[in-house]
Structure formats: C-alpha cells, structure tokens
Amino acid sequence: MRVALFVTCLGDVLYPDVARATVAVLERLGHEVVFPEAQTCCGQMHTNTGYQHDAVGLVRHHVDVFEQALAQGCEAIVAPSGSCVGSVRHQHAAVARRSGDEALAVRADAVAARTFELSELLVDVLGVTDVGAAYAHRVTYHPTCHSLRLLGVGDRPLQLLRAVRGIDLVELPAADSCCGFGGTFSVKNADTSTAMLADKMSAVLATDAEVVTAGDASCLMHIGGGLARLRTGVRPVHLAEILASTS
C-alpha cells in the first residue's frame, strides 16, 4: 500500500523521531510511505480555541494537499496522533460548512474517510497486530482523550503492544482519566491542568513502569514534563517508537 504521512505540527517541530518511527514501521511491513511537503497545520488549534474563520484556510490547504496525494496513488493517510486525526475526521467538514463552503465540506469528508491514526491503520486497514517489534522494558499505556473518545480506537494500541517481544506491559490505574493537557486548556486553566497531571503521574508511578506510552506526542509531552520535573526516571515514549524498536 502507498501511504501519505500526515506528520502534524508537533511531530514536525518537536518530535520528528515519532514520524520517522511511523515510517520505519510501515516500511518494515512492506508499504511505501510518501511525505507531501506542502502540508502545514491542520487547524485543530484554531478550531478548538474558537478561531473558526482562521481555521477555514488551514482546512482548505490540508484538503488540497492530501487530496492531491490520494489522486497520485496513495490509498490512505496516516498520522501518529489521535488528536489531529480526530480533528480531520470530526472537525474539518464542520468548519467548512459553518463557513458556508459546502463544496469544501464534501472534499474534506472524502479526505477524512481515508485518514487514520497509526494503530487504526495497522489493525483495521492492514490487518496487522504483530509488527515485528521488540522492546524489553516495563511499559504502561495511557489512552489519550481524543483517541479514546473522539476516534474510538479502543484496544487497538494495546493489541499492538501485547505483540511486542520482550515487553512487560502493565495496566495503568484509572487509565481513561485525562492527563490534563488539552492543548491550550493547560495554559488557560493551569491549576486544574496541574492537578489532573498530578493524578496521572501518581497512576503511572504506581505501575513501577520504566516507560509511559501513548498515541499522542502532545499528551506525552505533558506527562513526561511532569515526570521529569519530579526526577522519577520514567520516560515518555510514543507508541510508534516502541513499534519501530527491534531490540
């Protein structure tokens, strides 16, 4: 399969290794990954903070770029981010319709239908749970809010993690509780965010895990930052990086 990589803003600027790991996993499975270089922000930030008018141009550009990738032979679009895929699938067409551009909304729906979070693509589209990974560490998994509630990825990430050789996968207490990031929520509501983070860190530490993993770099940035400030030694590692590991 030929797959277009939707790298996301955070991945491009702060976590390029997550994007590289996504490519490594798919290429190991025999698929071709292409990177549409014209891609930019999908507009989630703007949409979530009420800047609907400003989001329209970003939605249009995203649709233009990935529509072209599909026209050039890509069968799917993948992103290592439940949050950004959630925006593409559940916000783009709505943003276009609210602006009065029904034609863009129809095009956005078509692109969204071919856009998948990494675990969705692997399990649902490619029919794979064992990607040939090996990772000899004690790991706990945090299901991020957008992947869990908006996309409904369910246990797909856990299916992939359970097939990793050498992993010691331990259940996270109160796993479905939010970590407190929520994009600009953590800035606008810092005290509440910090309290939520404290609960999440306590849960992570209760597992005695070496590594906390998730499908969103943004949430891992938040959790990992808190764990680092406390000098816990627990490392945040994206799901894609574990799946790309072979030792």
C-alpha atoms as an extended CHARMM CRD file, in Angstrom:
* protein
*
       247  EXT
         1         1  MET       CA              0.0000000000        0.0000000000        0.0000000000  PROA      1               0.0000000000
         2         2  ARG       CA              1.1040000000        3.5710000000       -0.6920000000  PROA      2               0.0000000000
         3         3  VAL       CA              0.5100000000        5.7440000000        2.3770000000  PROA      3               0.0000000000
         4         4  ALA       CA              0.7820000000        9.5210000000        2.8060000000  PROA      4               0.0000000000
         5         5  LEU       CA              2.2800000000       10.6630000000        6.1050000000  PROA      5               0.0000000000
         6         6  PHE       CA              0.4670000000       13.4720000000        7.8990000000  PROA      6               0.0000000000
         7         7  VAL       CA              3.2770000000       14.4600000000       10.2460000000  PROA      7               0.0000000000
         8         8  THR       CA              1.3660000000       17.0170000000       12.4200000000  PROA      8               0.0000000000
         9         9  CYS       CA              2.8020000000       20.3070000000       13.7030000000  PROA      9               0.0000000000
        10        10  LEU       CA              4.0850000000       18.9020000000       16.9710000000  PROA      10              0.0000000000
        11        11  GLY       CA              5.6800000000       15.9500000000       15.2210000000  PROA      11              0.0000000000
        12        12  ASP       CA              7.3770000000       18.1280000000       12.6530000000  PROA      12              0.0000000000
        13        13  VAL       CA              8.7640000000       20.6960000000       15.0930000000  PROA      13              0.0000000000
        14        14  LEU       CA              9.3670000000       18.8160000000       18.3530000000  PROA      14              0.0000000000
        15        15  TYR       CA              9.0820000000       15.0520000000       17.7910000000  PROA      15              0.0000000000
        16        16  PRO       CA             10.4640000000       14.1580000000       14.3490000000  PROA      16              0.0000000000
        17        17  ASP       CA             11.5980000000       10.7660000000       15.6750000000  PROA      17              0.0000000000
        18        18  VAL       CA              7.9390000000        9.8030000000       16.0830000000  PROA      18              0.0000000000
        19        19  ALA       CA              7.3510000000       10.4970000000       12.3950000000  PROA      19              0.0000000000
        20        20  ARG       CA             10.4940000000        8.5590000000       11.4660000000  PROA      20              0.0000000000
        21        21  ALA       CA              9.3290000000        5.6530000000       13.6100000000  PROA      21              0.0000000000
        22        22  THR       CA              5.9400000000        5.6670000000       11.8650000000  PROA      22              0.0000000000
        23        23  VAL       CA              7.6910000000        5.4210000000        8.5080000000  PROA      23              0.0000000000
        24        24  ALA       CA             10.0070000000        2.6800000000        9.7970000000  PROA      24              0.0000000000
        25        25  VAL       CA              7.1090000000        0.5130000000       10.9770000000  PROA      25              0.0000000000
        26        26  LEU       CA              5.1810000000        0.8200000000        7.7180000000  PROA      26              0.0000000000
        27        27  GLU       CA              8.2370000000        0.2590000000        5.5250000000  PROA      27              0.0000000000
        28        28  ARG       CA              9.1920000000       -2.8220000000        7.5670000000  PROA      28              0.0000000000
        29        29  LEU       CA              5.7490000000       -4.1970000000        6.7150000000  PROA      29              0.0000000000
        30        30  GLY       CA              6.4200000000       -3.6080000000        3.0170000000  PROA      30              0.0000000000
        31        31  HSD       CA              4.4420000000       -0.4210000000        2.4310000000  PROA      31              0.0000000000
        32        32  GLU       CA              5.5460000000        2.7440000000        0.6650000000  PROA      32              0.0000000000
        33        33  VAL       CA              5.3230000000        5.9890000000        2.6350000000  PROA      33              0.0000000000
        34        34  VAL       CA              5.3320000000        9.3930000000        0.9510000000  PROA      34              0.0000000000
        35        35  PHE       CA              5.5630000000       12.7910000000        2.5950000000  PROA      35              0.0000000000
        36        36  PRO       CA              3.5770000000       15.6240000000        0.9790000000  PROA      36              0.0000000000
        37        37  GLU       CA              5.9320000000       18.5240000000        1.6860000000  PROA      37              0.0000000000
        38        38  ALA       CA              3.3030000000       21.2490000000        1.2690000000  PROA      38              0.0000000000
        39        39  GLN       CA              1.3890000000       20.1470000000        4.3740000000  PROA      39              0.0000000000
        40        40  THR       CA              1.0050000000       22.5570000000        7.2930000000  PROA      40              0.0000000000
        41        41  CYS       CA             -1.1040000000       22.7790000000       10.4610000000  PROA      41              0.0000000000
        42        42  CYS       CA             -4.4840000000       21.0600000000       10.1360000000  PROA      42              0.0000000000
        43        43  GLY       CA             -6.1860000000       23.8790000000       12.0620000000  PROA      43              0.0000000000
        44        44  GLN       CA             -7.1450000000       21.9380000000       15.1770000000  PROA      44              0.0000000000
        45        45  MET       CA             -5.6310000000       24.5760000000       17.4650000000  PROA      45              0.0000000000
        46        46  HSD       CA             -7.6680000000       27.3260000000       15.8500000000  PROA      46              0.0000000000
        47        47  THR       CA            -10.8820000000       25.3250000000       15.8240000000  PROA      47              0.0000000000
        48        48  ASN       CA            -10.6090000000       24.2740000000       19.4600000000  PROA      48              0.0000000000
        49        49  THR       CA             -9.9680000000       27.8150000000       20.6560000000  PROA      49              0.0000000000
        50        50  GLY       CA            -12.8400000000       29.3780000000       18.7180000000  PROA      50              0.0000000000
        51        51  TYR       CA            -10.9980000000       30.8700000000       15.7520000000  PROA      51              0.0000000000
        52        52  GLN       CA            -13.2870000000       29.2280000000       13.1980000000  PROA      52              0.0000000000
        53        53  HSD       CA            -12.6960000000       31.8050000000       10.4750000000  PROA      53              0.0000000000
        54        54  ASP       CA             -8.9340000000       31.3830000000       10.7000000000  PROA      54              0.0000000000
        55        55  ALA       CA             -9.2600000000       27.5950000000       10.6220000000  PROA      55              0.0000000000
        56        56  VAL       CA            -11.0240000000       27.5440000000        7.2400000000  PROA      56              0.0000000000
        57        57  GLY       CA             -7.9050000000       28.3750000000        5.2460000000  PROA      57              0.0000000000
        58        58  LEU       CA             -5.9180000000       25.6920000000        7.0190000000  PROA      58              0.0000000000
        59        59  VAL       CA             -8.6510000000       23.1310000000        6.4280000000  PROA      59              0.0000000000
        60        60  ARG       CA             -8.7340000000       24.0620000000        2.7450000000  PROA      60              0.0000000000
        61        61  HSD       CA             -4.9630000000       23.7440000000        2.4290000000  PROA      61              0.0000000000
        62        62  HSD       CA             -4.9470000000       20.3900000000        4.2210000000  PROA      62              0.0000000000
        63        63  VAL       CA             -7.6380000000       19.0860000000        1.8900000000  PROA      63              0.0000000000
        64        64  ASP       CA             -5.7840000000       20.4050000000       -1.1770000000  PROA      64              0.0000000000
        65        65  VAL       CA             -2.5250000000       18.7110000000       -0.1560000000  PROA      65              0.0000000000
        66        66  PHE       CA             -3.8760000000       15.3130000000        0.8120000000  PROA      66              0.0000000000
        67        67  GLU       CA             -6.4880000000       15.2050000000       -1.9260000000  PROA      67              0.0000000000
        68        68  GLN       CA             -3.5750000000       15.5070000000       -4.3360000000  PROA      68              0.0000000000
        69        69  ALA       CA             -1.6910000000       12.7190000000       -2.5360000000  PROA      69              0.0000000000
        70        70  LEU       CA             -4.7120000000       10.4410000000       -2.9120000000  PROA      70              0.0000000000
        71        71  ALA       CA             -5.0110000000       11.3770000000       -6.5810000000  PROA      71              0.0000000000
        72        72  GLN       CA             -1.3580000000       10.4360000000       -7.0420000000  PROA      72              0.0000000000
        73        73  GLY       CA             -1.8690000000        6.8920000000       -5.8250000000  PROA      73              0.0000000000
        74        74  CYS       CA             -1.9110000000        6.9990000000       -2.0510000000  PROA      74              0.0000000000
        75        75  GLU       CA             -4.5590000000        4.6910000000       -0.6650000000  PROA      75              0.0000000000
        76        76  ALA       CA             -4.5180000000        6.0330000000        2.8810000000  PROA      76              0.0000000000
        77        77  ILE       CA             -3.2540000000        8.8940000000        5.0430000000  PROA      77              0.0000000000
        78        78  VAL       CA             -1.6970000000        8.1610000000        8.4260000000  PROA      78              0.0000000000
        79        79  ALA       CA             -0.7640000000       10.2930000000       11.4160000000  PROA      79              0.0000000000
        80        80  PRO       CA              0.8200000000        9.2270000000       14.7250000000  PROA      80              0.0000000000
        81        81  SER       CA             -1.7170000000       11.3960000000       16.5470000000  PROA      81              0.0000000000
        82        82  GLY       CA             -5.2570000000       10.5980000000       17.6300000000  PROA      82              0.0000000000
        83        83  SER       CA             -5.8020000000       14.2860000000       18.3100000000  PROA      83              0.0000000000
        84        84  CYS       CA             -5.0070000000       15.5090000000       14.8060000000  PROA      84              0.0000000000
        85        85  VAL       CA             -6.7940000000       12.6390000000       13.0990000000  PROA      85              0.0000000000
        86        86  GLY       CA             -9.7750000000       13.3990000000       15.3060000000  PROA      86              0.0000000000
        87        87  SER       CA             -9.7370000000       16.9700000000       14.0480000000  PROA      87              0.0000000000
        88        88  VAL       CA             -9.5710000000       15.8820000000       10.4030000000  PROA      88              0.0000000000
        89        89  ARG       CA            -12.3830000000       13.3780000000       10.7870000000  PROA      89              0.0000000000
        90        90  HSD       CA            -14.7160000000       15.2820000000       13.1140000000  PROA      90              0.0000000000
        91        91  GLN       CA            -13.9910000000       18.9890000000       12.6400000000  PROA      91              0.0000000000
        92        92  HSD       CA            -12.8430000000       19.7350000000        9.0950000000  PROA      92              0.0000000000
        93        93  ALA       CA            -16.1260000000       19.2840000000        7.2800000000  PROA      93              0.0000000000
        94        94  ALA       CA            -17.9940000000       21.0590000000       10.0920000000  PROA      94              0.0000000000
        95        95  VAL       CA            -15.6330000000       24.0540000000        9.9030000000  PROA      95              0.0000000000
        96        96  ALA       CA            -16.1530000000       24.2310000000        6.1330000000  PROA      96              0.0000000000
        97        97  ARG       CA            -19.9490000000       24.0320000000        6.4480000000  PROA      97              0.0000000000
        98        98  ARG       CA            -20.0600000000       26.7180000000        9.1110000000  PROA      98              0.0000000000
        99        99  SER       CA            -18.1770000000       28.9820000000        6.7090000000  PROA      99              0.0000000000
       100       100  GLY       CA            -20.7740000000       28.3000000000        4.0070000000  PROA      100             0.0000000000
       101       101  ASP       CA            -18.4440000000       26.2710000000        1.7730000000  PROA      101             0.0000000000
       102       102  GLU       CA            -20.3420000000       23.0400000000        1.1440000000  PROA      102             0.0000000000
       103       103  ALA       CA            -18.0220000000       22.0260000000       -1.7040000000  PROA      103             0.0000000000
       104       104  LEU       CA            -15.0430000000       22.1380000000        0.6610000000  PROA      104             0.0000000000
       105       105  ALA       CA            -17.0060000000       20.1810000000        3.2590000000  PROA      105             0.0000000000
       106       106  VAL       CA            -17.6690000000       17.3760000000        0.7780000000  PROA      106             0.0000000000
       107       107  ARG       CA            -13.9870000000       17.2700000000       -0.1810000000  PROA      107             0.0000000000
       108       108  ALA       CA            -12.9760000000       17.3210000000        3.4980000000  PROA      108             0.0000000000
       109       109  ASP       CA            -15.2540000000       14.3520000000        4.2010000000  PROA      109             0.0000000000
       110       110  ALA       CA            -13.6000000000       12.4090000000        1.3750000000  PROA      110             0.0000000000
       111       111  VAL       CA            -10.0880000000       13.0830000000        2.6940000000  PROA      111             0.0000000000
       112       112  ALA       CA            -11.1800000000       12.3110000000        6.2530000000  PROA      112             0.0000000000
       113       113  ALA       CA            -12.5510000000        8.9260000000        5.2000000000  PROA      113             0.0000000000
       114       114  ARG       CA             -9.0350000000        7.9220000000        4.1070000000  PROA      114             0.0000000000
       115       115  THR       CA             -7.2500000000        9.3250000000        7.1680000000  PROA      115             0.0000000000
       116       116  PHE       CA             -6.2280000000        7.0210000000       10.0120000000  PROA      116             0.0000000000
       117       117  GLU       CA             -4.4110000000        7.1520000000       13.3230000000  PROA      117             0.0000000000
       118       118  LEU       CA             -1.4390000000        4.7510000000       13.2770000000  PROA      118             0.0000000000
       119       119  SER       CA             -2.9880000000        1.9440000000       15.3440000000  PROA      119             0.0000000000
       120       120  GLU       CA             -6.1950000000        2.1400000000       13.2840000000  PROA      120             0.0000000000
       121       121  LEU       CA             -4.2520000000        1.8150000000       10.0490000000  PROA      121             0.0000000000
       122       122  LEU       CA             -2.2090000000       -1.1270000000       11.2950000000  PROA      122             0.0000000000
       123       123  VAL       CA             -5.0230000000       -3.1170000000       12.9070000000  PROA      123             0.0000000000
       124       124  ASP       CA             -8.1180000000       -2.1930000000       10.8840000000  PROA      124             0.0000000000
       125       125  VAL       CA             -6.7540000000       -1.4480000000        7.4240000000  PROA      125             0.0000000000
       126       126  LEU       CA             -3.6110000000       -3.5730000000        7.1770000000  PROA      126             0.0000000000
       127       127  GLY       CA             -4.8630000000       -6.3430000000        9.4730000000  PROA      127             0.0000000000
       128       128  VAL       CA             -1.6340000000       -6.4560000000       11.4900000000  PROA      128             0.0000000000
       129       129  THR       CA             -1.0630000000       -6.6500000000       15.2420000000  PROA      129             0.0000000000
       130       130  ASP       CA              2.4750000000       -8.0760000000       15.2710000000  PROA      130             0.0000000000
       131       131  VAL       CA              4.7340000000       -5.5680000000       13.5130000000  PROA      131             0.0000000000
       132       132  GLY       CA              7.9540000000       -7.3930000000       14.3790000000  PROA      132             0.0000000000
       133       133  ALA       CA              8.8560000000       -5.1390000000       17.2940000000  PROA      133             0.0000000000
       134       134  ALA       CA             10.9580000000       -5.9580000000       20.3450000000  PROA      134             0.0000000000
       135       135  TYR       CA             11.1630000000       -3.7500000000       23.4370000000  PROA      135             0.0000000000
       136       136  ALA       CA             12.4540000000       -5.2250000000       26.6860000000  PROA      136             0.0000000000
       137       137  HSD       CA             11.0580000000       -2.6720000000       29.1230000000  PROA      137             0.0000000000
       138       138  ARG       CA              8.2500000000       -2.3630000000       31.6580000000  PROA      138             0.0000000000
       139       139  VAL       CA              5.6440000000       -0.1770000000       29.9280000000  PROA      139             0.0000000000
       140       140  THR       CA              2.2810000000        1.3140000000       30.8260000000  PROA      140             0.0000000000
       141       141  TYR       CA             -0.1400000000        2.7400000000       28.2540000000  PROA      141             0.0000000000
       142       142  HSD       CA             -2.1390000000        5.9750000000       28.5780000000  PROA      142             0.0000000000
       143       143  PRO       CA             -5.1490000000        6.1400000000       26.1930000000  PROA      143             0.0000000000
       144       144  THR       CA             -5.3550000000        9.7910000000       25.1830000000  PROA      144             0.0000000000
       145       145  CYS       CA             -8.7320000000       11.5380000000       25.2690000000  PROA      145             0.0000000000
       146       146  HSD       CA             -9.1270000000       12.2320000000       21.5500000000  PROA      146             0.0000000000
       147       147  SER       CA             -8.0540000000        8.7310000000       20.5150000000  PROA      147             0.0000000000
       148       148  LEU       CA            -10.2680000000        7.1120000000       23.1340000000  PROA      148             0.0000000000
       149       149  ARG       CA            -13.3760000000        9.3020000000       22.9750000000  PROA      149             0.0000000000
       150       150  LEU       CA            -13.3470000000       11.0010000000       19.5880000000  PROA      150             0.0000000000
       151       151  LEU       CA            -11.8170000000        8.2730000000       17.3960000000  PROA      151             0.0000000000
       152       152  GLY       CA            -12.8030000000        5.2520000000       19.4450000000  PROA      152             0.0000000000
       153       153  VAL       CA             -9.5060000000        3.4280000000       18.8620000000  PROA      153             0.0000000000
       154       154  GLY       CA            -10.3760000000        1.1220000000       21.7500000000  PROA      154             0.0000000000
       155       155  ASP       CA             -7.7650000000       -1.5180000000       22.4780000000  PROA      155             0.0000000000
       156       156  ARG       CA             -6.0040000000       -1.3490000000       19.1080000000  PROA      156             0.0000000000
       157       157  PRO       CA             -2.8420000000        0.1960000000       20.6090000000  PROA      157             0.0000000000
       158       158  LEU       CA             -2.8790000000       -2.4650000000       23.3230000000  PROA      158             0.0000000000
       159       159  GLN       CA             -3.2410000000       -5.2320000000       20.7290000000  PROA      159             0.0000000000
       160       160  LEU       CA             -0.0880000000       -3.9140000000       19.0720000000  PROA      160             0.0000000000
       161       161  LEU       CA              1.7970000000       -3.5440000000       22.3500000000  PROA      161             0.0000000000
       162       162  ARG       CA              0.8790000000       -7.0540000000       23.5320000000  PROA      162             0.0000000000
       163       163  ALA       CA              2.5290000000       -8.4840000000       20.4240000000  PROA      163             0.0000000000
       164       164  VAL       CA              5.8450000000       -6.7110000000       21.0930000000  PROA      164             0.0000000000
       165       165  ARG       CA              8.5340000000       -9.2120000000       22.0590000000  PROA      165             0.0000000000
       166       166  GLY       CA             10.1180000000       -8.7720000000       25.4780000000  PROA      166             0.0000000000
       167       167  ILE       CA              7.7130000000       -6.0880000000       26.6920000000  PROA      167             0.0000000000
       168       168  ASP       CA              6.3610000000       -6.1160000000       30.2320000000  PROA      168             0.0000000000
       169       169  LEU       CA              3.0360000000       -4.3410000000       29.6990000000  PROA      169             0.0000000000
       170       170  VAL       CA              1.3080000000       -3.2430000000       32.8930000000  PROA      170             0.0000000000
       171       171  GLU       CA             -2.1830000000       -1.7850000000       33.2240000000  PROA      171             0.0000000000
       172       172  LEU       CA             -2.4250000000        1.8920000000       34.1390000000  PROA      172             0.0000000000
       173       173  PRO       CA             -4.8380000000        2.6340000000       37.0170000000  PROA      173             0.0000000000
       174       174  ALA       CA             -7.6870000000        4.9800000000       36.0180000000  PROA      174             0.0000000000
       175       175  ALA       CA             -6.3040000000        4.7980000000       32.5080000000  PROA      175             0.0000000000
       176       176  ASP       CA             -9.2020000000        6.6450000000       30.8970000000  PROA      176             0.0000000000
       177       177  SER       CA             -8.7460000000        9.7610000000       33.0420000000  PROA      177             0.0000000000
       178       178  CYS       CA             -7.4780000000       12.8260000000       31.1860000000  PROA      178             0.0000000000
       179       179  CYS       CA             -3.8430000000       13.8070000000       31.7730000000  PROA      179             0.0000000000
       180       180  GLY       CA             -4.8040000000       17.4900000000       31.8950000000  PROA      180             0.0000000000
       181       181  PHE       CA             -3.1130000000       18.6810000000       28.7110000000  PROA      181             0.0000000000
       182       182  GLY       CA             -5.9410000000       19.5070000000       26.3140000000  PROA      182             0.0000000000
       183       183  GLY       CA             -3.8710000000       21.8870000000       24.1730000000  PROA      183             0.0000000000
       184       184  THR       CA             -4.4530000000       25.4620000000       25.3080000000  PROA      184             0.0000000000
       185       185  PHE       CA             -6.5080000000       24.1250000000       28.2430000000  PROA      185             0.0000000000
       186       186  SER       CA             -3.2580000000       23.5300000000       30.1330000000  PROA      186             0.0000000000
       187       187  VAL       CA             -2.3400000000       27.1930000000       29.6410000000  PROA      187             0.0000000000
       188       188  LYS       CA             -5.7390000000       28.7700000000       30.2640000000  PROA      188             0.0000000000
       189       189  ASN       CA             -6.5780000000       26.5090000000       33.2120000000  PROA      189             0.0000000000
       190       190  ALA       CA             -3.1110000000       25.8300000000       34.5840000000  PROA      190             0.0000000000
       191       191  ASP       CA             -4.1510000000       24.9710000000       38.1440000000  PROA      191             0.0000000000
       192       192  THR       CA             -6.7610000000       22.4410000000       37.0490000000  PROA      192             0.0000000000
       193       193  SER       CA             -4.3960000000       21.0060000000       34.4690000000  PROA      193             0.0000000000
       194       194  THR       CA             -1.6440000000       20.5930000000       37.0540000000  PROA      194             0.0000000000
       195       195  ALA       CA             -3.9920000000       18.8070000000       39.4440000000  PROA      195             0.0000000000
       196       196  MET       CA             -5.0760000000       16.4040000000       36.6900000000  PROA      196             0.0000000000
       197       197  LEU       CA             -1.4480000000       15.8220000000       35.7620000000  PROA      197             0.0000000000
       198       198  ALA       CA             -0.5900000000       15.0180000000       39.3840000000  PROA      198             0.0000000000
       199       199  ASP       CA             -3.2660000000       12.3030000000       39.4080000000  PROA      199             0.0000000000
       200       200  LYS       CA             -1.9910000000       10.8720000000       36.1360000000  PROA      200             0.0000000000
       201       201  MET       CA              1.6150000000       10.8400000000       37.3440000000  PROA      201             0.0000000000
       202       202  SER       CA              0.5860000000        9.0730000000       40.5430000000  PROA      202             0.0000000000
       203       203  ALA       CA             -1.1040000000        6.3940000000       38.4490000000  PROA      203             0.0000000000
       204       204  VAL       CA              1.9600000000        5.9890000000       36.2370000000  PROA      204             0.0000000000
       205       205  LEU       CA              4.2960000000        5.7330000000       39.2260000000  PROA      205             0.0000000000
       206       206  ALA       CA              2.0420000000        3.1290000000       40.8600000000  PROA      206             0.0000000000
       207       207  THR       CA              2.8250000000        0.7440000000       37.9870000000  PROA      207             0.0000000000
       208       208  ASP       CA              6.6150000000        0.8500000000       38.5430000000  PROA      208             0.0000000000
       209       209  ALA       CA              6.8980000000        1.2430000000       34.7800000000  PROA      209             0.0000000000
       210       210  GLU       CA             10.1070000000        2.4180000000       33.1290000000  PROA      210             0.0000000000
       211       211  VAL       CA              8.1640000000        3.8780000000       30.2210000000  PROA      211             0.0000000000
       212       212  VAL       CA              4.7760000000        5.5080000000       29.7170000000  PROA      212             0.0000000000
       213       213  THR       CA              3.4760000000        5.3520000000       26.1670000000  PROA      213             0.0000000000
       214       214  ALA       CA              0.5660000000        6.8590000000       24.2390000000  PROA      214             0.0000000000
       215       215  GLY       CA             -0.5220000000        7.5990000000       20.6920000000  PROA      215             0.0000000000
       216       216  ASP       CA             -0.2260000000       11.3880000000       21.0370000000  PROA      216             0.0000000000
       217       217  ALA       CA              3.0700000000       13.2310000000       21.4750000000  PROA      217             0.0000000000
       218       218  SER       CA              1.2220000000       16.2000000000       22.9930000000  PROA      218             0.0000000000
       219       219  CYS       CA             -0.0530000000       14.2260000000       25.9840000000  PROA      219             0.0000000000
       220       220  LEU       CA              3.3120000000       12.5150000000       26.3950000000  PROA      220             0.0000000000
       221       221  MET       CA              4.9630000000       15.9380000000       26.4040000000  PROA      221             0.0000000000
       222       222  HSD       CA              2.6870000000       16.9730000000       29.2650000000  PROA      222             0.0000000000
       223       223  ILE       CA              3.0540000000       13.7710000000       31.2750000000  PROA      223             0.0000000000
       224       224  GLY       CA              6.7500000000       13.4490000000       30.5390000000  PROA      224             0.0000000000
       225       225  GLY       CA              7.3960000000       17.0290000000       31.5700000000  PROA      225             0.0000000000
       226       226  GLY       CA              5.8020000000       16.4170000000       34.9530000000  PROA      226             0.0000000000
       227       227  LEU       CA              7.6700000000       13.1530000000       35.4810000000  PROA      227             0.0000000000
       228       228  ALA       CA             10.9640000000       14.8010000000       34.5320000000  PROA      228             0.0000000000
       229       229  ARG       CA             10.4400000000       17.6990000000       36.9260000000  PROA      229             0.0000000000
       230       230  LEU       CA              9.9830000000       15.1650000000       39.7350000000  PROA      230             0.0000000000
       231       231  ARG       CA             13.0710000000       13.2770000000       38.5220000000  PROA      231             0.0000000000
       232       232  THR       CA             11.1710000000        9.9980000000       38.5110000000  PROA      232             0.0000000000
       233       233  GLY       CA             13.2330000000        8.3910000000       35.7700000000  PROA      233             0.0000000000
       234       234  VAL       CA             10.0780000000        7.2930000000       33.9110000000  PROA      234             0.0000000000
       235       235  ARG       CA             10.4250000000        8.0520000000       30.1980000000  PROA      235             0.0000000000
       236       236  PRO       CA              7.6510000000        9.0730000000       27.7890000000  PROA      236             0.0000000000
       237       237  VAL       CA              7.9270000000        7.0590000000       24.5590000000  PROA      237             0.0000000000
       238       238  HSD       CA              5.4380000000        7.2940000000       21.7020000000  PROA      238             0.0000000000
       239       239  LEU       CA              3.6590000000        4.1270000000       20.5860000000  PROA      239             0.0000000000
       240       240  ALA       CA              5.2460000000        4.4230000000       17.1360000000  PROA      240             0.0000000000
       241       241  GLU       CA              8.7390000000        4.4160000000       18.6360000000  PROA      241             0.0000000000
       242       242  ILE       CA              8.0500000000        1.2120000000       20.5820000000  PROA      242             0.0000000000
       243       243  LEU       CA              6.6100000000       -0.4260000000       17.4680000000  PROA      243             0.0000000000
       244       244  ALA       CA              9.6760000000        0.6540000000       15.4620000000  PROA      244             0.0000000000
       245       245  SER       CA             12.0770000000       -0.8030000000       18.0170000000  PROA      245             0.0000000000
       246       246  THR       CA             13.6660000000       -4.1760000000       17.2870000000  PROA      246             0.0000000000
       247       247  SER       CA             15.8340000000       -4.5810000000       20.3790000000  PROA      247             0.0000000000
